Amino acid sequence: MTKPPTEASAAETLAATVVAAPVAAAPVAAATAAAAPAADVITAGAIPSTSSLDLGVVGNCALNALIDKLGRVVWCCLPRFDGDPVFNALLDPSENGSLWSFQLENFSHSEQWYEPNTAVLHTRLFDTLGQGVEITDFAPRFPSRGRFFRPLTLVRRLHPLSGAPRLRILLRPRFDWGREIPVITRGSNHLRYVGSEQTLRLNTDAPISYLLAETSFVVSRPYNFLLGPDETLVNGIGDTARTFEQETLAYWRSWSRALATPLEWQAAVIRAAITLKLSLCEDTGAIVAAMTTSVPEAPGSARNWDYRFCWLRDAFFVVRALNSLSELGTMEDYLRWLGNVVVRSAGGHIQPLYGIGLEEALPEVTLDHLPGYRNHQPVRVGNQAYEHFQHDVYGNIVLGAAQSFHDERLLHRSGVEQFQHLEACGERAFTLYDQPDAGMWELRTRSRIHTSSALMSWAACDRLAKIASKLELGERAAYWHERAATIGQRILSESWNEERQAYAESFGGRDLDASVLLMVEVGLVAPTDQRFIATVDALEKYLCDGPYMRRYEAPDDFGRPETAFNICTFWRIDALARIGRKEQAREIFETMLATRNHLGLLSEDTHPVTGEMWGNFPQTYSMVGIINCAMRLSAAWESAI
């Protein structure tokens, strides 16, 4: 097949990424104007010591795998997103790490791209003689027998492009966070990797002896690899892989075709939407904040967190972004999960995050045997934030569920019973809106009455009033409208700082915080509000490094933030567009698109000097920002057609 153009933005001028290696001084293709990290290189049998977020993600709403520019699987957790990373080279690039690599002899350069509008990834590896192979990676997902078929299986298809390329295959899974080397058993066309807690099976039509010995061989014909549960295949290996690929391509093309995209930046929006969909664990409906743990927010910062859980705040923003594209399935799945959280709480405390399977306790531990991303420790598993009181959570619950009461396209619309459960959340929001908490940035040693928490409490009451009106419950509508007015008046009076000429991060505070930009997005104030416009000006002056925006200015438990938080930059873009500075907003948005990696993905943070990505990856917040800003800034379809 011929290689299609990349789905990157117009700022990304090259169609594929070229990675230099010692054997050939091929030029490095720049995906952005910012400085990029050193390219990964392959040496004789070694796992390169340098990690990078120049990664693609493939998945099927049951598993995800991260694959680098050289076609190496460097991260994949099983049997759930928050499970054991059976491939962990992202956090351990040493010989003790685990990965799945196709190492081409006399490697020269690589190219990588997504099949347009799908989650199927292609990587081409070339040697110094121009010979090459292509790797096609995906996780099967398609409708079958009245449900979505999404096995815990990663499929890799390898075929030669030209000449007689030689490569060797390094398939080195490990268990128990790299501490357990599996026992390997073999069959005629399969290998089993047996651990104490799980067993993986590789079904393949490649030579088993070469795989076991990691021997180089000539790739003279296509080979197929299916790694997953310890189960035999019903059909032949090649036929199964081929069918899975065709059906998976058809599914994603159909899914993408149904998106209500803006006129401009369609490829960026579609890639962001697919990435958000892959963050959904369809089994329960939970949406993880990111697919990794412990990629630091900034080098040497120790801000290394585990994001493989469901934050109610982040999930709301994901649902809202996909709803704006008319993708309602994710919301319906998430509401199944969220409903369990709400009903189980019985009107009491709700945590800011839970495990994928509704786990409440997510104890945070460090794994000292892992060197960490680029040797930045600690590596953390679990997240202590589950112990926090973050009062914005009740507003995020109501906001996440609100559309289900109004949207007549849904098969199962919410009604009075669901409204009554949400009212319990509203009561908590009203009780706690003026009480100190850890805030949305999850401060570990400081509590205040955060403006953002009060704002979401206002939103909870405001949306409950609107829902009650929709359900023709006039008395309840008046009740919640009055409570929203009470909270709104307190925010507007007590968060305003006359000295700073801005809304501050807390009642009576003076420090600035980007989260107050949400005041317009959730509807507390109008974009024409002069105090809000002044706040935008103040935030630009004190929180921005050029186009990038930090979360807040006050030092936290780890000092002053060094990197920009991508979602804050997107909030700034949205605010600028709303207050009439659309050209400035478009300019910053194009800069953010150029910050993405070569496949159109973003992590949590951007270094304002180097332009390099930091933080967990891919970050749902950041991908949400791409969708929201494109929808806000795009010219109307009517302007072109």
C-alpha positions in Angstrom: 0.0 0.0 0.0 1.1 3.6 -0.5 1.6 5.7 2.6 -1.1 8.2 3.1 -0.3 11.7 4.3 0.0 12.3 8.1 -3.0 13.6 10.0 -0.9 16.4 11.6 -1.8 20.0 11.4 -0.8 22.4 8.6 2.1 23.5 10.8 3.6 20.0 10.5 5.0 20.1 7.1 6.4 16.6 6.7 4.2 13.6 6.1 6.2 11.2 8.3 8.8 11.2 11.0 12.4 10.2 10.1 14.6 9.0 12.9 18.4 9.2 12.5 20.6 6.3 13.4 24.4 5.8 13.6 24.5 3.8 10.4 23.1 6.6 8.3 23.0 10.3 8.9 19.5 10.8 7.6 17.9 14.1 8.4 15.5 14.3 11.3 12.0 15.5 10.3 10.7 18.2 12.6 7.1 17.8 13.6 7.1 21.1 15.4 9.1 24.3 15.4 10.1 23.6 19.0 13.2 21.7 20.1 12.6 18.0 20.1 14.3 15.4 22.3 17.1 13.3 21.1 16.0 10.6 18.7 15.9 7.0 19.8 18.4 4.8 18.1 18.8 1.0 17.9 22.1 -0.5 18.8 23.1 -4.2 18.8 20.4 -5.7 21.0 20.2 -2.9 23.5 17.1 -1.1 24.6 17.8 2.6 24.0 18.3 4.5 27.2 16.4 7.6 26.0 12.6 7.7 26.3 10.3 10.1 24.6 6.6 10.9 24.2 6.8 10.6 20.4 4.4 7.7 20.8 1.2 6.4 19.1 -1.6 4.7 20.9 -3.6 1.7 19.7 -6.5 0.3 21.7 -10.0 -1.0 21.7 -11.7 0.3 24.9 -10.3 -2.8 26.8 -6.6 -2.4 26.4 -4.2 0.3 25.2 -0.6 0.0 23.9 1.9 2.8 23.3 4.2 2.4 20.4 7.2 4.5 19.6 8.6 5.7 16.3 10.6 2.5 15.8 7.6 0.3 16.2 8.5 -0.8 19.7 5.6 -1.4 22.2 7.0 0.4 25.3 3.8 0.5 27.4 0.8 -1.8 27.8 -1.1 -2.6 30.9 -3.1 -5.8 31.4 -5.7 -7.0 32.1 -7.0 -3.4 32.6 -5.7 0.1 31.9 -4.6 0.4 35.6 -3.1 -3.1 35.6 0.4 -4.5 35.4 2.5 -3.0 32.6 3.6 -6.2 30.8 5.6 -3.8 28.6 7.2 -1.1 30.7 10.2 0.2 28.7 8.7 3.7 28.9 9.6 3.7 32.6 12.5 1.2 32.4 14.5 1.5 29.2 17.3 -0.7 30.7 18.0 -4.3 29.9 15.6 -5.1 32.8 12.7 -3.4 31.0 10.1 -5.1 28.9 9.2 -4.3 25.3 8.2 -5.8 22.0 10.5 -4.7 19.2 11.3 -5.5 15.6 15.0 -4.6 15.2 16.0 -4.1 11.6 19.5 -4.9 10.7 21.5 -1.8 9.5 18.6 0.4 10.4 18.5 3.8 8.7 15.2 5.5 9.4 11.5 5.1 10.1 8.1 6.5 9.1 5.0 6.4 11.1 1.3 7.4 10.6 -2.2 6.4 11.4 -4.5 5.0 8.9 -6.7 8.1 8.5 -9.8 8.2 10.8 -8.8 5.0 12.6 -6.8 3.7 15.6 -4.7 1.5 13.3 -1.0 2.5 13.3 1.6 1.9 10.6 5.4 2.0 11.1 7.9 1.6 8.3 11.5 0.7 9.1 14.2 1.1 6.4 17.8 -0.1 6.3 20.8 1.6 4.7 20.2 -0.3 1.4 16.7 1.0 1.1 15.1 -2.3 2.1 12.2 -2.0 4.5 9.3 -3.6 6.4 6.0 -2.2 7.5 4.4 -3.0 10.9 0.6 -2.6 11.3 -0.6 -2.3 14.9 -4.1 -2.4 16.3 -6.4 -3.9 18.9 -9.5 -5.5 17.4 -12.7 -3.7 17.9 -15.9 -4.2 15.9 -19.5 -5.2 16.3 -20.2 -8.9 16.5 -23.2 -10.9 17.8 -25.0 -7.9 19.2 -22.0 -6.5 21.1 -18.6 -5.0 20.5 -15.9 -7.5 20.1 -12.8 -6.1 22.0 -10.5 -8.9 23.1 -7.5 -8.3 25.3 -5.4 -8.8 22.2 -2.7 -6.8 20.5 -2.3 -7.6 16.8 0.9 -6.8 14.9 1.2 -7.5 11.2 4.6 -7.5 9.5 5.3 -7.5 5.8 8.4 -6.7 3.6 8.3 -3.6 1.4 11.4 -4.3 -0.8 14.6 -6.3 -1.0 15.5 -8.9 1.6 15.4 -7.0 4.9 16.7 -8.9 8.0 15.4 -8.3 11.5 15.1 -9.9 14.8 12.1 -9.9 17.1 12.5 -9.1 20.8 9.3 -10.1 22.6 10.1 -9.6 26.3 7.0 -9.2 28.4 7.4 -9.1 32.2 4.9 -9.3 35.1 4.6 -7.7 38.5 5.9 -4.3 37.4 9.0 -5.9 35.8 10.0 -8.0 38.7 8.8 -11.4 37.3 10.3 -13.0 34.2 7.7 -15.3 32.7 8.2 -19.0 32.1 8.0 -19.6 28.3 6.4 -22.7 26.8 6.1 -23.4 23.1 3.8 -25.0 20.6 3.9 -25.4 16.9 2.6 -21.9 16.2 2.4 -20.3 19.6 4.4 -19.3 22.6 3.0 -19.0 26.2 4.4 -16.5 28.7 3.4 -17.9 32.1 3.4 -15.8 35.2 2.1 -16.2 38.7 -1.0 -14.0 38.1 -1.6 -14.1 34.3 -0.5 -15.9 31.2 -0.1 -14.4 27.7 -0.2 -16.4 24.5 1.4 -15.4 21.2 -0.2 -17.0 18.2 2.0 -16.4 15.1 2.9 -17.8 11.8 6.5 -16.5 12.2 9.3 -19.0 12.9 9.0 -19.9 16.6 12.7 -20.9 16.9 13.8 -17.5 15.7 11.5 -15.7 18.2 12.8 -17.8 21.1 16.5 -17.3 20.2 15.9 -13.7 19.1 17.7 -14.6 15.9 17.9 -12.3 12.9 16.2 -13.7 9.8 15.1 -12.5 6.3 11.5 -11.2 6.1 10.6 -12.8 2.8 6.8 -12.9 3.4 4.1 -11.4 5.7 4.0 -12.5 9.3 1.2 -12.1 11.8 1.4 -11.9 15.6 -1.6 -12.0 18.0 -0.7 -11.5 21.7 -3.5 -11.9 24.2 -5.2 -14.4 26.5 -4.1 -18.0 26.7 -6.6 -19.2 24.1 -6.4 -21.0 20.8 -7.7 -19.3 17.6 -10.8 -20.7 15.9 -9.4 -19.9 12.4 -6.0 -19.7 10.9 -3.5 -17.1 12.2 -3.2 -15.1 8.9 -6.9 -15.2 8.2 -7.8 -14.1 11.7 -5.3 -11.2 11.7 -6.5 -10.1 8.2 -10.2 -10.3 9.2 -9.6 -8.5 12.5 -7.8 -5.7 10.6 -10.5 -5.2 8.0 -13.3 -5.2 10.6 -11.4 -2.9 12.9 -10.7 -0.4 10.1 -14.4 -0.5 9.1 -15.5 0.2 12.7 -13.3 3.2 13.2 -14.1 4.7 9.8 -17.8 4.3 10.5 -17.4 5.8 14.0 -15.4 8.8 12.7 -17.8 9.3 9.8 -20.6 10.0 12.3 -18.7 12.8 14.1 -20.1 16.3 13.7 -16.7 17.9 13.1 -16.0 21.6 12.5 -14.9 22.8 9.0 -11.4 23.6 10.1 -8.8 21.3 11.7 -10.9 18.2 11.0 -8.0 15.8 11.2 -6.8 17.1 14.5 -10.3 16.9 15.9 -10.9 13.3 14.7 -7.5 12.2 16.1 -8.4 13.8 19.5 -11.8 12.2 19.5 -10.4 8.7 18.7 -7.9 9.1 21.5 -10.6 10.1 24.0 -12.7 7.1 22.9 -9.7 4.9 23.6 -9.6 6.3 27.2 -13.0 4.6 27.9 -13.0 1.3 29.6 -16.2 0.0 28.0 -16.5 -2.9 30.5 -17.5 -0.5 33.3 -17.9 2.9 31.6 -14.9 4.5 33.5 -12.8 7.1 31.6 -9.1 7.2 32.6 -7.3 10.6 32.8 -4.3 9.2 30.9 -2.8 5.8 30.0 0.4 6.1 31.9 1.8 6.7 35.4 4.8 8.7 36.6 5.8 10.6 33.5 6.8 13.8 35.4 5.2 17.1 34.8 8.6 18.7 34.5 12.2 17.2 34.6 13.3 16.6 38.2 10.1 17.9 39.7 9.0 14.7 41.5 5.5 15.6 40.2 5.1 12.0 39.0 1.5 10.8 39.4 -0.5 7.7 38.4 -3.3 8.9 36.1 -4.8 5.5 35.2 -8.0 6.1 37.1 -11.3 7.9 36.6 -11.5 11.4 37.9 -15.0 12.7 37.8 -13.8 16.1 36.8 -11.7 14.9 33.8 -14.4 12.5 32.7 -17.0 15.3 32.6 -14.8 17.3 30.2 -14.3 14.2 28.0 -18.0 13.6 27.8 -18.7 17.2 27.1 -16.2 17.4 24.3 -17.4 14.2 22.6 -21.0 15.3 23.0 -20.1 18.5 21.0 -19.2 16.2 18.1 -22.5 14.3 18.5 -20.7 11.2 19.9 -23.1 10.1 22.6 -22.0 6.5 23.1 -19.2 7.5 25.5 -21.6 9.5 27.7 -24.0 6.6 27.9 -21.3 4.2 28.9 -19.9 6.7 31.5 -23.3 7.4 33.0 -23.5 3.7 33.8 -20.3 4.0 35.9 -21.2 7.4 37.3 -24.7 6.2 38.4 -23.0 3.6 40.5 -20.9 6.2 42.2 -23.9 8.4 43.0 -26.2 5.7 44.2 -23.6 4.1 46.4 -22.7 7.5 48.1 -26.3 7.8 49.3 -26.0 11.6 49.6 -22.7 11.4 51.4 -19.0 12.1 50.5 -17.9 11.4 47.0 -14.2 11.0 46.1 -12.7 13.0 43.3 -11.5 9.7 41.6 -12.2 6.0 41.7 -10.7 3.0 40.2 -12.0 1.6 36.8 -14.0 -1.0 38.7 -15.3 1.6 41.3 -12.5 0.8 43.7 -12.5 3.4 46.5 -9.0 2.8 48.0 -6.2 3.6 45.6 -3.2 3.6 48.0 -0.1 5.3 46.6 3.1 3.4 46.7 6.5 4.0 45.0 8.4 1.3 43.1 12.1 2.0 43.7 13.3 -0.8 41.4 12.1 1.1 38.3 14.4 3.9 37.1 11.5 6.0 35.8 10.9 8.0 32.7 14.3 9.3 31.7 15.5 8.3 35.1 13.1 10.6 36.9 11.9 8.9 40.0 9.7 8.2 41.8 7.5 5.7 40.0 4.1 5.8 41.7 1.3 3.3 41.6 -2.1 4.5 43.1 -3.0 8.1 43.8 -3.3 9.6 47.2 -5.8 12.1 45.9 -8.6 9.6 46.5 -8.4 10.7 50.2 -8.9 14.4 49.3 -11.9 16.5 49.7 -12.4 18.3 46.4 -15.8 20.0 46.5 -16.0 20.6 42.8 -16.7 16.9 42.3 -20.5 17.4 42.9 -20.8 19.9 40.2 -18.8 17.7 37.8 -21.3 14.9 38.5 -24.3 17.0 37.7 -22.7 18.6 34.7 -21.7 15.2 33.4 -25.2 13.9 33.6 -27.2 17.0 32.6 -27.4 16.3 28.9 -29.1 12.9 29.5 -32.2 14.8 30.7 -32.5 17.0 27.6 -31.2 14.9 24.6 -34.1 13.2 22.8 -31.7 11.1 20.7 -30.8 8.9 23.7 -32.4 5.5 24.0 -32.5 5.7 27.8 -33.1 9.3 28.9 -32.8 10.2 32.5 -36.0 11.1 34.5 -37.3 11.9 37.9 -35.6 9.0 39.7 -32.2 10.0 38.4 -32.9 13.6 39.2 -33.6 12.8 42.8 -30.2 11.0 43.1 -28.5 14.1 41.6 -30.3 16.3 44.0 -28.4 14.6 46.8 -25.2 15.7 45.0 -26.6 19.2 44.8 -27.3 19.3 48.5 -23.7 18.3 49.2 -22.5 21.0 46.8 -24.5 23.7 48.6 -23.4 22.6 52.0 -19.7 22.5 51.1 -19.3 25.3 48.5 -17.8 27.8 51.1 -15.7 25.2 53.0 -11.9 24.8 52.4 -10.8 21.9 50.2 -7.8 20.7 48.2 -9.1 22.2 45.0 -9.1 20.9 41.5 -5.3 21.0 41.4 -5.2 18.5 44.3 -2.9 20.5 46.6 -1.6 18.1 49.3 -0.6 20.5 52.1 -2.9 23.5 51.6 -6.6 24.0 51.8 -8.7 27.0 50.9 -12.1 28.0 49.8 -11.2 27.6 46.1 -13.1 29.7 43.5 -13.1 26.7 41.1 -14.8 24.5 43.7 -17.4 27.1 44.5 -18.0 27.6 40.8 -18.7 24.0 40.2 -21.0 23.9 43.2 -22.9 26.8 41.6 -23.0 24.9 38.3 -24.5 21.9 40.1 -27.4 24.0 41.5 -27.9 25.9 38.2 -28.1 22.7 36.2 -30.4 21.1 38.7 -32.8 24.1 38.3 -32.7 23.6 34.5 -33.3 19.9 34.8 -36.2 20.4 37.2 -37.8 22.9 34.7 -37.4 20.3 31.9 -39.1 17.7 34.1 -41.8 20.3 34.9 -41.0 20.3 38.6 -41.6 24.0 39.2 -41.0 24.0 43.0 -37.7 22.1 42.7 -36.6 24.5 39.9 -37.2 27.5 42.1 -35.4 25.8 45.0 -32.3 25.1 43.0 -32.4 28.5 41.2 -32.3 30.2 44.6 -29.4 28.1 45.8 -27.4 28.8 42.6 -28.1 32.6 43.1 -26.7 32.4 46.6 -23.5 30.7 45.6 -23.1 33.0 42.5 -23.3 36.1 44.6 -20.7 34.9 47.1 -18.3 34.0 44.2 -18.6 37.3 42.5 -18.1 39.3 45.7 -15.6 37.2 47.6 -13.3 35.9 44.8 -12.8 39.4 43.3 -9.5 41.0 44.2 -9.5 44.7 43.7 -5.7 45.0 44.0 -5.1 42.4 41.3 -8.1 43.5 39.2 -9.0 39.8 38.8 -10.9 36.9 40.2 -8.5 35.2 42.6 -8.1 31.4 43.2 -9.9 31.5 46.5 -12.4 33.5 48.6 -10.5 36.5 50.0 -7.3 35.5 48.2 -5.0 37.4 45.9 -3.2 34.6 44.0 -4.1 34.0 40.4 -5.3 30.6 39.0 -6.2 29.7 35.4 -9.3 27.7 36.6 -11.3 30.9 37.0 -11.5 31.0 33.2 -14.2 28.4 33.5 -16.5 31.1 34.9 -17.6 31.9 31.4 -17.6 28.3 30.1 -20.1 27.1 32.7 -22.1 30.3 32.5 -21.7 32.2 35.7 -20.7 35.4 33.9 -21.0 36.6 30.4 -18.0 37.1 28.1 -18.7 40.8 28.1 -18.3 41.0 31.9 -15.6 43.7 32.4 -14.3 41.9 35.5 -13.9 38.7 33.6 -12.1 40.5 30.7 -9.8 42.1 33.3 -9.1 38.7 34.8 -8.1 37.4 31.3 -5.6 40.3 31.0 -4.2 39.6 34.5 -3.8 35.9 33.9 -2.0 36.6 30.6 0.4 38.9 32.4 1.2 36.7 35.3 0.6 33.1 34.2 1.7 33.0 30.6 5.0 32.2 29.1 4.3 33.4 25.5 1.5 31.2 24.2 1.6 28.8 27.1 -0.2 29.1 30.4 0.7 27.7 33.8 -2.0 26.6 36.3 -1.3 29.0 39.1 1.3 31.4 40.4 1.6 30.5 44.1 4.2 27.8 45.0 2.7 24.4 45.9 4.0 21.4 47.7 6.8 21.1 45.1 7.6 24.7 44.5 6.5 26.9 41.6 5.2 25.1 38.4 7.8 25.0 35.7 5.8 23.8 32.7 2.6 25.0 31.2 -0.5 22.9 31.7 -2.0 22.4 28.3 -5.7 22.5 29.3 -5.1 25.9 30.8 -3.7 27.2 27.5 -6.8 25.8 25.8 -9.1 27.5 28.4 -7.2 30.8 27.6 -7.8 30.2 23.9 -11.5 29.7 24.5 -11.8 32.8 26.7 -10.0 34.9 24.2 -12.4 33.8 21.5 -15.4 34.5 23.6 -14.3 38.0 24.5 -13.7 38.9 20.9 -10.0 38.3 20.5 -10.4 35.6 18.0 -7.3 36.2 15.9 -5.1 36.0 18.9 -6.9 32.8 20.0 -6.4 31.3 16.5 -2.6 32.1 16.6 -2.2 30.4 20.0 -4.3 27.4 18.9 -2.0 26.9 15.9 0.9 27.0 18.3 -0.7 24.3 20.4 -1.4 22.1 17.3 2.3 22.4 16.4 3.2 21.3 20.0 1.6 17.9 19.4 3.8 14.9 18.5 4.1 13.6 15.0 0.9 11.6 15.3 -1.2 14.5 16.7 -1.2 13.5 20.3 -0.5 15.6 23.4 0.6 14.9 27.0 -0.4 16.9 30.0 2.3 19.7 30.0 4.5 21.6 27.6 7.9 23.1 28.5 7.7 26.8 27.5 11.3 27.0 26.5 11.9 23.7 24.6 8.3 23.0 23.6 8.8 19.5 24.7 6.0 17.4 26.1 6.0 16.3 29.8 3.4 14.7 32.0 1.3 11.6 31.5 0.3 10.6 28.0 -1.9 10.9 26.1 -3.8 13.3 28.4 -7.5 13.4 28.0 -7.7 17.1 29.3 -5.3 18.1 26.5 -7.2 16.2 23.7 -10.4 17.8 25.0 -8.9 21.2 24.6 -8.1 20.5 20.9 -11.8 19.6 20.2 -13.2 22.5 22.2 -11.0 25.2 20.7 -11.5 23.9 17.1 -15.3 23.9 17.6 -15.1 27.5 19.0 -12.7 28.9 16.4 -13.6 27.2 13.2 -15.3 29.0 10.3 -18.8 27.7 9.7 -19.5 25.0 7.1 -21.7 27.5 5.4 -18.7 29.6 4.6 -17.3 26.9 2.4 -20.2 25.0 1.0 
